[in-house]
């Protein structure tokens, strides 16, 4: 539609698409898919690493859809036990279990007419997956302890950092539910694959903190900026936001310095200075090793041989470690 095209032009001009900031060509494609999907009622599956902005994608779909005046509700499926998750999603009737002293409307009922965002959907236990599938197919469900079904009109946007196909192969996820959820799959590239966005996001978060009048950062020291640009950002945008908050908390003055970055930045600066044969000996903890592998891949533009050599590993060891850490 003409109206939606205008929205895309406006937000792309300002590099801000419903709270998603980017100047990356890859993200421009994501914005277009969000726009197109929002005009339909299709179920969307957002795939992306932790901290990459999956909930912002879900909110953008809701805001651009015909449901934008109805509720947008979200739940992290990994955060609750199976029983609590079932009660939170589908509600329960009084007396359904010990402590159920009154009826409780679940998220499906409260989101009626709107959008429900199911984050970390791969973590839903198998016994609940059947109930979720029924809601998607029949548009009705029965509350915990209830004896009558409730009709509901809710659009589902689900998200996961895992491959649902792999979860299906391992017997942990229903294949029929996977196909129901991933009618429109959207993949958010990790921050290390859209490096042109790093400085944009850093200055965005700095400007947010600057208005609080505690400290104003006007520039970033060159070495500090190099460290920020070279970092692999395993925690993506959420990690970047936390790094800026850390710098504001520990530093003073108008310049962001290397000494104001979290310890892992200094540790990896030290590793970079070491000869390759001792680098692998320095990387002891699995988390550090995984981060170093990501760093090396970024530094050598994906070249396995160069990245492995820089860490003092053989290609075979490097491949094995990548598989171990799911990189």
C-alpha positions in Angstrom: 0.0 0.0 0.0 1.0 3.6 -0.4 0.8 4.2 3.3 3.1 1.3 4.2 5.7 2.4 1.5 5.8 5.8 3.1 6.5 4.2 6.5 9.4 2.3 5.1 10.9 5.4 3.4 10.5 7.5 6.6 12.0 4.9 8.9 14.8 3.9 6.6 15.8 7.6 6.1 16.2 7.9 9.9 17.6 4.4 10.2 15.0 3.6 12.8 12.3 1.0 12.0 9.9 0.8 14.9 12.8 0.9 17.4 15.1 -1.3 15.2 18.2 0.8 14.4 20.2 -0.2 11.4 22.0 1.0 8.2 22.8 -2.6 7.2 21.5 -3.9 3.8 20.7 -7.3 5.5 18.5 -5.6 8.0 16.7 -3.6 5.3 15.5 -7.0 3.9 14.3 -7.9 7.4 12.3 -4.6 7.6 10.7 -5.4 4.3 9.6 -8.9 5.4 8.2 -7.5 8.6 6.2 -5.0 6.6 4.8 -7.6 4.2 4.1 -10.1 7.0 2.3 -7.5 9.1 -0.3 -7.0 6.4 -1.3 -10.7 6.7 -2.5 -12.9 9.6 0.3 -15.4 9.1 2.1 -16.9 12.0 5.7 -15.6 12.2 8.8 -17.3 13.6 11.7 -15.0 14.4 15.1 -16.6 14.6 18.1 -14.9 16.1 20.7 -15.0 18.8 20.1 -13.8 22.3 20.0 -10.0 22.5 19.5 -9.5 18.7 16.1 -7.8 19.0 13.5 -10.5 18.5 10.9 -8.9 20.7 11.3 -5.6 18.8 10.6 -7.5 15.6 7.4 -8.9 17.1 6.3 -5.5 18.3 6.9 -4.0 14.9 4.7 -6.7 13.3 2.0 -5.9 15.8 2.2 -2.1 15.3 2.1 -2.4 11.5 -0.8 -4.9 11.6 -4.6 -4.4 11.7 -4.4 -5.6 15.3 -2.3 -2.6 16.5 -5.1 -1.2 18.7 -5.5 -4.6 20.5 -3.1 -6.0 23.2 0.5 -7.0 22.5 1.5 -9.5 25.2 4.8 -11.4 25.6 6.1 -14.4 27.5 9.5 -16.1 27.8 8.7 -19.8 27.6 12.1 -20.7 29.1 11.4 -18.8 32.3 8.6 -20.9 33.8 8.1 -24.5 34.8 5.8 -26.6 32.7 2.8 -26.2 35.1 3.2 -22.5 35.5 3.7 -22.0 31.8 0.4 -23.9 31.0 -1.5 -21.8 33.6 0.0 -18.5 32.3 -0.8 -19.3 28.7 -4.2 -20.9 29.0 -5.4 -19.8 32.4 -7.0 -22.0 35.1 -10.2 -22.3 36.9 -10.7 -22.0 40.7 -9.6 -25.2 42.4 -7.6 -26.6 39.5 -4.7 -27.1 41.8 -3.5 -26.2 45.3 -3.4 -22.4 45.5 -5.8 -21.8 42.7 -8.2 -19.7 44.8 -9.9 -18.0 41.9 -10.2 -18.2 38.1 -7.2 -16.9 36.2 -7.4 -15.6 32.6 -4.4 -16.8 30.6 -2.4 -14.8 28.1 -4.4 -16.2 25.1 -7.6 -14.8 26.6 -6.0 -11.5 27.6 -4.5 -11.1 24.1 -7.8 -11.8 22.3 -7.9 -9.7 19.1 -4.2 -8.8 19.4 -0.8 -10.5 19.2 1.0 -12.9 21.5 4.8 -13.1 21.4 6.2 -16.5 22.5 9.9 -16.0 23.1 12.1 -19.1 23.3 9.3 -21.2 21.9 11.7 -24.2 21.5 11.7 -24.5 25.3 8.0 -25.4 25.5 7.7 -28.9 26.9 6.3 -31.6 24.5 3.1 -32.1 26.5 2.2 -28.4 26.1 3.1 -28.3 22.4 0.0 -30.4 21.6 -2.2 -27.8 23.4 -0.5 -24.9 21.5 -1.0 -26.7 18.2 -4.7 -27.0 19.0 -5.0 -23.3 19.6 -3.3 -22.6 16.3 -5.5 -25.1 14.4 -8.9 -24.8 16.2 -8.6 -21.3 17.7 -9.9 -22.6 21.0 -8.5 -24.2 24.1 -9.6 -25.4 27.6 -8.1 -23.7 30.7 -6.3 -25.9 33.3 -9.0 -27.7 35.3 -11.8 -26.4 33.1 -14.5 -28.4 31.3 -15.4 -25.9 28.5 -13.4 -24.6 25.6 -12.8 -20.9 25.0 -12.7 -19.4 21.5 -9.9 -17.0 20.9 -8.6 -14.8 18.1 -4.8 -14.3 18.6 -2.0 -13.8 16.2 1.2 -15.7 17.2 4.7 -14.4 16.7 7.2 -16.9 18.1 11.0 -16.6 18.5 13.9 -18.9 19.2 17.7 -18.9 19.1 17.6 -22.6 18.3 16.9 -24.4 15.0 13.4 -25.9 15.3 14.4 -28.4 12.5 17.2 -29.7 14.7 14.9 -29.8 17.7 12.5 -31.9 15.7 15.3 -34.3 14.7 16.2 -34.7 18.3 12.6 -35.5 19.2 12.2 -32.4 21.4 9.8 -30.5 19.2 6.7 -31.5 17.2 7.1 -31.4 13.5 3.5 -30.4 12.9 3.8 -27.5 15.3 7.1 -26.4 13.7 5.3 -26.0 10.3 2.4 -24.1 12.0 4.8 -21.7 13.6 7.2 -21.0 10.8 4.8 -19.9 8.1 6.9 -16.8 7.7 10.4 -17.2 9.1 12.4 -14.1 9.8 16.1 -14.4 10.5 17.9 -11.5 12.3 21.6 -11.3 11.5 23.8 -11.2 14.6 25.6 -7.9 15.3 29.0 -9.3 14.2 27.5 -9.7 10.7 26.3 -6.1 10.4 29.4 -4.2 11.7 28.2 -1.0 10.1 25.6 -0.9 12.9 27.9 -1.0 15.8 28.9 2.7 16.0 25.3 3.7 15.2 24.0 1.7 18.1 26.8 2.8 20.5 26.0 6.5 19.8 22.3 5.8 20.1 22.7 4.4 23.6 25.2 7.1 24.6 22.7 9.8 23.6 20.0 8.0 25.8 22.3 8.2 28.8 23.5 11.7 28.0 20.0 13.2 28.5 20.0 11.9 32.1 22.4 14.7 33.1 24.7 12.5 35.1 27.5 12.4 32.6 27.8 13.5 29.0 30.0 11.5 26.6 31.0 13.6 23.5 33.7 11.4 22.0 35.2 7.9 22.2 39.0 7.4 22.3 40.3 5.8 19.1 41.6 2.7 20.8 38.3 2.2 22.7 36.4 2.5 19.4 38.7 0.0 17.8 38.1 -2.4 20.6 34.3 -1.9 20.3 34.3 -2.4 16.5 36.6 -5.5 16.6 34.6 -7.2 19.4 32.5 -10.2 18.3 29.4 -9.2 20.4 28.2 -12.7 21.4 25.4 -11.0 23.4 24.5 -8.8 20.4 22.6 -5.5 20.9 21.6 -6.2 24.5 25.3 -6.7 25.4 26.3 -3.5 23.6 23.6 -1.6 25.6 25.1 -3.0 28.8 28.6 -2.1 27.8 27.6 1.6 27.3 25.7 1.5 30.7 28.9 0.1 32.3 31.0 2.8 30.8 28.7 5.5 32.1 28.7 3.9 35.6 32.5 3.5 36.1 33.9 6.4 34.1 33.8 10.2 34.3 34.4 13.0 31.9 33.4 13.6 28.3 35.5 10.8 26.6 34.8 7.1 26.7 38.2 5.4 27.4 39.5 1.8 27.1 39.7 1.6 30.9 35.9 2.2 31.0 35.1 -0.9 29.0 34.2 -4.2 30.8 37.1 -6.6 31.7 36.5 -8.9 28.7 37.6 -6.1 26.3 40.9 -5.7 28.2 41.4 -9.5 28.4 41.0 -9.9 24.6 43.3 -6.9 23.9 45.9 -8.8 25.9 45.3 -12.0 24.0 45.7 -10.1 20.7 49.2 -9.0 21.7 50.4 -12.5 22.4 52.2 -14.7 19.8 49.8 -17.3 18.2 51.4 -20.3 19.9 50.6 -19.0 23.4 47.1 -17.7 22.6 45.3 -21.0 22.9 47.0 -21.5 26.3 45.6 -18.2 27.5 42.1 -19.1 26.6 41.0 -21.4 29.3 37.3 -20.9 30.1 34.8 -22.2 27.5 33.1 -18.8 27.4 36.3 -17.0 26.7 37.3 -19.6 24.1 34.0 -19.3 22.3 34.4 -15.6 22.3 37.9 -15.8 21.0 36.8 -18.0 18.1 34.1 -15.6 17.2 36.6 -12.7 17.4 39.1 -14.6 15.1 36.4 -15.4 12.5 35.4 -11.7 12.4 39.1 -10.5 12.3 40.0 -12.8 9.4 36.7 -12.4 7.5 35.6 -16.0 8.0 38.9 -17.6 6.9 39.1 -20.8 8.8 42.9 -21.3 8.2 43.8 -17.8 9.3 41.5 -17.8 12.3 42.7 -21.2 13.5 46.3 -20.2 13.0 45.8 -17.0 15.0 44.6 -19.0 18.0 47.3 -21.6 17.7 44.8 -24.4 16.7 44.8 -26.8 13.8 41.9 -26.5 11.3 40.4 -29.8 12.7 40.5 -28.5 16.3 39.0 -25.2 15.2 36.1 -27.0 13.4 35.5 -29.2 16.4 35.5 -26.2 18.8 33.1 -24.3 16.5 30.7 -27.3 16.5 31.0 -27.6 20.3 30.1 -23.9 20.9 27.5 -23.8 18.1 29.4 -21.0 16.3 
